[in-house]
Amino acid sequence: MNIVFDIGGTNTRIAAVKEGADAFEKPRIFHTPEKFEEAMTLFGSVARELSGGTIERAVGGAAGPMTKDKTRLLQSHLSDWIGKPLREGLATAFGAPVRLENDSALVGLGEARYGAGRTFPIVVYITVSTGVGGARIVDGAIDRNSFGFEPGHQIVCAAGGAKCSTCGVNGHLEAYVSGKAFRKNYLREPNEITDPLVWEEAAVWLAYGVHNAVVHWSPDVIVLGGKMITAPHQIDVERVREHLKETLTFFDGMPEVRKAELGDFGGLYGGMALLKERS
């Protein structure tokens, strides 16, 4: 039995997958522990229970930029995790070799293979949740890169911009549209905010980020996901699309902008896609 996992800044999802299977078993979803060692112990316990014993391989994602060898997190909403031997810790917890990717890149792969981007050669995925992440997927594979993809840390307001609570730099997209930014700016949980003007302003900022993704990455489709997009109170994808039309005027058309289809399990689908590469 194999394991796929998606370690987010808020919640973690783990599921078992039979070798060569086209679907994973029922996932376990739980709050991501803030303490690294506690998390490794919990992950191992859950994975062994789901697998029924022996684990052959594990593939999954974790939130935040990583070292080039994809063994440790350089930044994270979970401060105790930064710099810790994440891949080694997971391998010990699972008792199996681990392939680790950025969580947003893995969700993007899932959406490109099984979700909203499955009919397009070049897919850009942007997730708006606790933070903002994303990736470029080309021909069903995470695009080659040197440092990873971090669209949430693009500068959308250079002069006097809001401070990003993750990295402390002013003007990053994440400081305007993420769940963490909403809590800081409005002192409320995003799902408690019903003022349409607040959500419309967020749609404008997100459209700026999507604009930059289009001019840099030239995709066939932009897929938007994450809780700030899919929750009952949300950034409206249609409003993002309309604002994008106002700024992206110099190409012969524009890419489609779609809402993610795989819900909370895009990262597990992405992990399953990577498992199949060796099946």
Secondary structure, DSSP 8 states (H G I E B T S, - for coil): -EEEEEE-SSEEEEEEE-TT-SS----EEEE--SSHHHHHHHHHHHHHHHHTS----EEEEESS-B-TTSSSBSS-SSGGGBTS-HHHHHHHHHTS-EEEEEHHHHHHHHHHHHSTTTT-SEEEEEEESSSEEEEEEETTEE---SS---GGGSBS--SS--B-TTT--BTBTHHHHSHHHHHHHHSS-GGG---HHHHHHHHHHHHHHHHHHHHHH--SEEEEESHHHHSSS---HHHHHHHHHHH--SSSS--EEEE-SSGGGHHHHHHHHHHHTT-
